């Protein structure tokens, strides 16, 4: 796979606090790569360094061959970002804002108008195109911010919490648009604390906590790292013999078996692969399985496994990322 972005020891300090602490990973061309973590984990600061909005304290990143520290102008030509907090001119309409943005991106005349209309309709913004930005809801303002990147179609498209304040239907509009942008050739970086979003949208997920990478991989791979993280629950027609339970415990990837009469709970990994073997053991011992359910761990379970807390618990502590005056960055 072609490496689009190589991050090496990327670090940011504010005073004595390391907000981002020696990040090292690669992002491949054409993938949707998510930074998943609670508010205050260092996600936004990482994105602002990648887009050259702020400078790293240590380390660097190479984006399609260009160093963010040595060649910031070249990097800016390659990236586009939808900020966590929408940057809008309050007296303007979404149509005005996006037409101006299209012209900045080099689109002119009918081409600009067609592109803006296409993106606004994809995000269900068209009916609100003439509303003053000041009167738009937080979710609608967020859509306008996302629309800027969709119009730009940069080589590296970065979205910081793209669906915060967005209703369920709106989230799907945005997710579909991000996937479509990837299909056009963009590499996508997504920062989110939305577990479902990271799970369903990402090719790979990088879990960040307190400025450090704690786990990185495909969502399924990360879930499989939890020992005994999956659960199969069965109900049988009679109490299974002790020998039956013993043979189930001996199956590969089975971690723990708990029985309570005809109800059996099996903690394991790779449940879909092991389930047929479990059924076969019961069948050979003439024990009929009346019902069976499988539950796989979530990315929040992965976060808990590696950090000792859920994302919601960490966010409840109220610790956010320190910031600096960006005008002086």
Buried (B, 14 or more C-beta within 10 A) or exposed (E): EEEBBBBBEBBBBBEEEBBBBBBEBBBBBBBBBBBBBBBBBBBBBBBBBBBBBBBBBBBBBBBBEBBBBEBBEBBBEBBBBBBBEBEBEEEBBBBBBBBBBBEEBEBEEEEBBEBBBEBBEBBBBBEBBEBEBEEBEEBBBBBBBBBBBBBBBBBBBBBBBBBBBBEEEBBEBBBEBBEEBBEEEBBBBBBBBBBEBBBEBBBBBBBBBBBBBBBBBEBEEBBBBBEBBBBBBBBBEEBBEEEBBEBBEEBEBBBEBEBEEBEBEBBBBBBEEBBEBBBEBBEEBEBEBEEBEBEBBBBBBBBBBBBEBBBEBBBEEEEEBEEBEEEEE
